[in-house]
């Protein structure tokens, strides 16, 4: 790239110019492809399949049942199946009216059937109901609330860690959020890290605007902190997912040992090798594959200097 600006070409042929591009375009980031190349930007499949969706419309009695054991978050490993369930309070619109409450329902399992095997909404719902009906309360009531004919989304478990160097083109192109560190949802750290990224990028831009640092210096310092932090969270989220699939290992997982406490130490170095599950047969990419947080922005990876 040359000059002091950037130009982005969108899928519909329109273009936008600016001083820099911050790739916040989700797990399937086109900006990431531009920075590290299409092959290195590919998401890593981990052999996990997830059904995850919000649901409301509960009666007063049902909603109060869903807040038993813990009012905000519950996780359960299945005693007989390789997976786990999560039930979380998502939106308590009116604390005095439980019929307005919404909850997050999550079921994840290892091995077949995979997301690409469940493209039929009917088959997908059959698998989901077989899972959730075998859980204890309140997971069972939360999941069985779905009406006949409803469709649930399904996602293949995938991740990406920023473990490599890249040229940020003088600080004019960088990444944040799921584009920078796409992690499994088992520890709930994707949003936290995205907010941290956003705050640090604002600080970097301010430092460049007030000429305390060059843009390249400021953005490179942001990336130097973000990369090991993001890689660490990707690895911990995978470790949590692997250990949550079995009742015997759940209590040894990061969620039990670390919880969500603020880290009072410096960021640990990125792991030299991300832990991975036992090898699974190669799977075709699912047409239902969806980014964890936001859909990829509608542009090709065409970023130019001017």
Secondary structure as UniProt FT lines:
FT   STRAND          6..10
FT   TURN            11..12
FT   STRAND          15..18
FT   STRAND          21..23
FT   TURN            27..28
FT   HELIX           30..36
FT   TURN            38..41
FT   STRAND          44..55
FT   HELIX           60..66
FT   STRAND          73..77
FT   STRAND          83..92
FT   TURN            95..96
FT   HELIX           98..100
FT   STRAND          101..110
FT   HELIX           115..117
FT   HELIX           121..132
FT   TURN            133..134
FT   TURN            137..138
FT   HELIX           139..144
FT   TURN            148..149
FT   STRAND          154..160
FT   TURN            169..172
FT   STRAND          173..175
FT   HELIX           177..179
FT   HELIX           185..187
FT   HELIX           190..209
FT   TURN            210..211
FT   HELIX           215..243
FT   TURN            244..245
FT   HELIX           247..250
FT   TURN            251..252
FT   HELIX           254..257
FT   TURN            258..260
FT   TURN            287..288
FT   STRAND          299..305
//
